[in-house]
C-alpha cells in the first residue's frame, strides 16, 4: 500500500508562521521532555534560533521578552521552563482593544467642515464689538478659502456671507463695504509646464547625442574623407 502524501492541509496548524514548522516541532519536543533541566537547556537553544530567524525583532525594545512570550504561545502555554520573564496568559494575548469612539455629529455644510462651525460659535461668544468684527471677517475669509479648495471653483463674497449668516443662525454678518480676500481657483498648470520643458530638454539631448554619435562613427568619417578627396582631387590644366 503506497504511503499517503504529507500535505500542509493535513498537518497541525502553525501557531506563529513566522518561525516555521520546524521550530514548532522543536517546541513540541521540548514540552515532552521528562526533566526540567533538559527543557531549560533546549528552550534556550530554541530562543537563540528564533532570534536568528527573525533579526528584525532586535530593533524592538526588550526583544528577548517577546521571544519568550512567543515560545509560550507556540507551546500553547504548556511548556514548563524557568523563563526569565513572567509567563503570559491566553487572556492577555487575545485581549481585544476597546472600539474607537468616532464623532457622530452632523455637519451642515461639509465643504466648510466642523472647524468652521466651532469658529462661528466662538465668534458668537465674543462681546467686544471690534474684536468680534475682526473674528467674523477672519471666519468669512477662511470659509471662502475652504469653498474654493473643495469645489475647485471661484465664489462670490455674497454667497460666503449668506452661508455665514445661515450657519450662525442670523447672528453674524459683515458690513456691506467690507470685501473678503480675493481667492480664485487656478488649475494646476505647473506640472504640465514641467512636462513640456522636460520634453524639450529630452529632444535637445537626443539631438546632441545623435550628432556626437555621427561625428564619432568611423564609417561616417571615412565617407566624409572620400567626398573631400573626390571633390578636391588633382586639377587638369
C-alpha positions as CSV (number, residue, x, y, z in Angstrom):
1,X,0.0,0.0,0.0
2,X,1.6,3.3,-1.0
3,X,2.3,5.9,1.6
4,X,0.0,8.9,1.9
5,X,1.4,12.2,0.9
6,X,2.1,14.7,3.6
7,X,0.2,17.9,2.8
8,X,0.1,21.1,4.8
9,X,-3.7,20.8,5.0
10,X,-3.3,17.6,7.0
11,X,-0.7,18.9,9.4
12,X,-1.2,20.8,12.6
13,X,-1.9,24.5,12.3
14,X,1.1,26.8,12.6
15,X,0.6,28.9,15.6
16,X,3.2,31.5,14.6
17,X,4.0,31.1,11.0
18,X,7.0,33.5,11.0
19,X,9.0,30.9,12.9
20,X,8.1,27.9,10.7
21,X,7.1,24.4,11.3
22,X,10.5,23.1,12.4
23,X,10.6,25.5,15.4
24,X,7.0,24.4,16.3
25,X,8.1,20.8,16.2
26,X,11.1,21.5,18.3
27,X,9.0,23.3,20.9
28,X,6.6,20.3,20.9
29,X,9.6,18.0,21.6
30,X,10.8,20.2,24.5
31,X,7.3,20.1,26.1
32,X,7.6,16.2,26.1
33,X,11.0,16.1,27.8
34,X,10.9,14.4,31.2
35,X,13.2,16.7,33.2
36,X,13.1,20.4,33.7
37,X,16.8,20.7,33.3
38,X,16.6,19.4,29.8
39,X,13.7,21.6,28.9
40,X,15.6,24.7,30.1
41,X,18.7,23.8,28.1
42,X,16.8,23.1,24.9
43,X,14.5,26.1,25.4
44,X,17.5,28.4,25.4
45,X,18.7,26.9,22.1
46,X,15.3,27.4,20.5
47,X,15.2,31.0,21.8
48,X,18.5,31.7,20.1
49,X,17.2,30.1,16.9
50,X,14.1,32.2,17.0
51,X,16.1,35.4,17.3
52,X,18.3,34.3,14.4
53,X,15.3,33.6,12.2
54,X,13.7,37.0,13.0
55,X,16.6,39.5,13.3
56,X,14.1,42.4,12.9
57,X,12.9,41.7,16.5
58,X,16.3,43.0,17.8
59,X,15.1,46.5,16.9
60,X,12.1,46.0,19.2
61,X,12.5,47.1,22.8
62,X,13.1,44.1,25.1
63,X,13.1,41.7,22.2
64,X,14.2,38.8,24.5
65,X,10.9,39.2,26.4
66,X,9.0,39.0,23.1
67,X,10.8,35.8,22.1
68,X,10.0,34.1,25.4
69,X,6.4,35.1,25.1
70,X,6.3,33.6,21.6
71,X,7.8,30.4,22.9
72,X,5.0,30.0,25.4
73,X,2.4,30.8,22.7
74,X,3.9,28.2,20.3
75,X,3.7,25.6,23.0
76,X,0.1,26.5,23.6
77,X,1.1,27.7,27.1
78,X,2.1,24.1,28.1
79,X,5.9,24.4,28.2
80,X,7.3,24.2,31.8
81,X,10.6,26.1,31.8
82,X,12.3,28.6,34.0
83,X,11.6,31.7,32.0
84,X,13.4,35.0,33.0
85,X,10.1,36.8,32.3
86,X,6.5,36.2,33.6
87,X,4.5,33.6,31.7
88,X,1.9,35.3,29.5
89,X,-1.7,34.3,29.9
90,X,-4.0,33.5,26.9
91,X,-6.5,36.2,28.1
92,X,-3.8,38.9,27.9
93,X,-2.6,37.8,24.5
94,X,-6.1,37.7,22.9
95,X,-7.4,40.8,24.7
96,X,-9.3,42.9,22.2
97,X,-8.9,46.7,22.4
98,X,-11.8,48.9,23.0
99,X,-13.6,50.2,19.9
100,X,-12.7,53.8,18.9
101,X,-15.2,56.4,19.5
102,X,-15.9,58.2,16.3
103,X,-17.8,61.5,16.3
104,X,-21.4,61.3,15.1
105,X,-22.0,65.0,14.7
106,X,-23.9,66.2,11.7
107,X,-22.1,68.8,9.6
108,X,-24.5,71.2,7.8
109,X,-22.0,72.3,5.1
110,X,-19.4,69.6,4.5
111,X,-17.3,71.7,2.3
112,X,-16.7,74.1,5.2
113,X,-16.1,71.4,7.8
114,X,-16.7,71.1,11.5
115,X,-13.9,73.6,12.3
116,X,-15.9,76.5,10.8
117,X,-18.9,75.7,13.0
118,X,-16.7,75.8,16.1
119,X,-15.1,79.1,15.0
120,X,-18.6,80.6,14.4
121,X,-19.7,79.5,17.9
122,X,-16.5,81.1,19.3
123,X,-17.2,84.3,17.4
124,X,-20.7,84.5,18.7
125,X,-19.5,84.4,22.3
126,X,-17.2,87.4,21.8
127,X,-18.7,90.5,23.4
128,X,-16.2,93.2,22.4
129,X,-17.5,94.7,19.1
130,X,-14.2,95.5,17.4
131,X,-12.7,92.1,18.2
132,X,-15.8,90.3,17.2
133,X,-15.8,92.1,13.8
134,X,-12.2,91.0,13.1
135,X,-13.1,87.5,14.2
136,X,-16.1,87.3,11.9
137,X,-14.1,88.7,8.9
138,X,-11.4,86.0,9.6
139,X,-14.0,83.3,9.6
140,X,-15.6,84.5,6.4
141,X,-12.1,84.6,4.7
142,X,-11.5,81.0,5.9
143,X,-14.9,79.9,4.6
144,X,-14.1,81.4,1.2
145,X,-10.7,79.6,1.0
146,X,-12.4,76.3,2.1
147,X,-15.1,76.7,-0.5
148,X,-12.6,77.3,-3.4
149,X,-10.4,74.3,-2.4
150,X,-13.4,72.0,-2.1
151,X,-15.4,73.0,-5.1
152,X,-12.5,73.8,-7.4
153,X,-14.3,77.0,-8.5
154,X,-14.5,80.7,-7.6
155,X,-17.2,82.0,-5.3
156,X,-18.7,85.5,-4.7
157,X,-18.5,87.3,-1.4
158,X,-22.3,87.4,-1.2
159,X,-22.5,83.6,-1.2
160,X,-20.0,83.3,1.6
161,X,-21.7,86.0,3.7
162,X,-25.1,84.3,3.1
163,X,-23.7,80.9,4.3
164,X,-22.1,82.7,7.3
165,X,-25.4,84.2,8.2
166,X,-27.2,80.9,7.9
167,X,-24.6,78.9,9.9
168,X,-24.6,81.5,12.7
169,X,-28.4,81.5,13.0
170,X,-28.6,85.1,11.8
171,X,-26.2,86.4,14.5
172,X,-23.1,87.1,12.4
173,X,-22.8,89.4,9.5
174,X,-20.4,91.9,8.0
175,X,-20.9,95.4,6.8
176,X,-21.6,95.9,3.1
177,X,-18.4,97.9,2.4
178,X,-16.1,95.1,3.6
179,X,-14.6,92.9,0.9
180,X,-13.2,89.5,1.6
181,X,-9.8,88.3,0.4
182,X,-9.5,87.7,-3.3
183,X,-9.3,83.9,-3.7
184,X,-9.7,82.4,-7.2
185,X,-9.4,78.8,-8.3
186,X,-6.4,78.3,-10.6
187,X,-5.9,74.9,-12.2
188,X,-2.5,73.3,-11.5
189,X,-0.6,74.1,-14.7
190,X,2.8,73.8,-13.1
191,X,3.0,70.1,-13.8
192,X,2.0,70.5,-17.5
193,X,4.7,73.2,-18.0
194,X,7.3,71.0,-16.4
195,X,6.3,68.1,-18.7
196,X,6.7,70.4,-21.8
197,X,10.0,71.7,-20.6
198,X,11.2,68.1,-19.9
199,X,10.1,67.0,-23.4
200,X,12.1,69.9,-24.9
201,X,15.2,69.1,-22.9
202,X,14.9,65.4,-23.9
203,X,14.6,66.2,-27.6
204,X,17.6,68.6,-27.4
205,X,19.7,66.0,-25.6
206,X,18.8,63.3,-28.1
207,X,19.7,65.6,-31.0
208,X,23.1,66.4,-29.4
209,X,23.7,62.7,-28.7
210,X,22.9,61.7,-32.3
211,X,25.3,64.4,-33.6
212,X,28.0,63.1,-31.3
213,X,27.5,59.6,-32.5
214,X,27.6,60.6,-36.1
215,X,30.9,62.5,-35.6
216,X,32.5,59.7,-33.7
217,X,31.4,57.0,-36.1
218,X,34.5,55.9,-38.2
219,X,32.3,54.9,-41.2
220,X,30.9,58.4,-41.4
221,X,34.4,59.9,-41.1
222,X,35.7,57.7,-44.0
223,X,32.7,58.7,-46.1
224,X,33.5,62.4,-45.4
225,X,37.2,61.9,-46.3
226,X,36.2,60.2,-49.6
227,X,34.0,63.0,-50.5
228,X,36.7,65.5,-49.8
229,X,39.2,63.6,-52.0
230,X,36.8,63.3,-54.8
231,X,35.9,67.0,-54.7
232,X,39.4,68.2,-54.1
233,X,41.4,65.9,-56.4
234,X,44.1,66.8,-58.9
235,X,43.0,69.5,-61.3
236,X,43.7,69.3,-65.0
237,X,45.1,72.4,-66.7
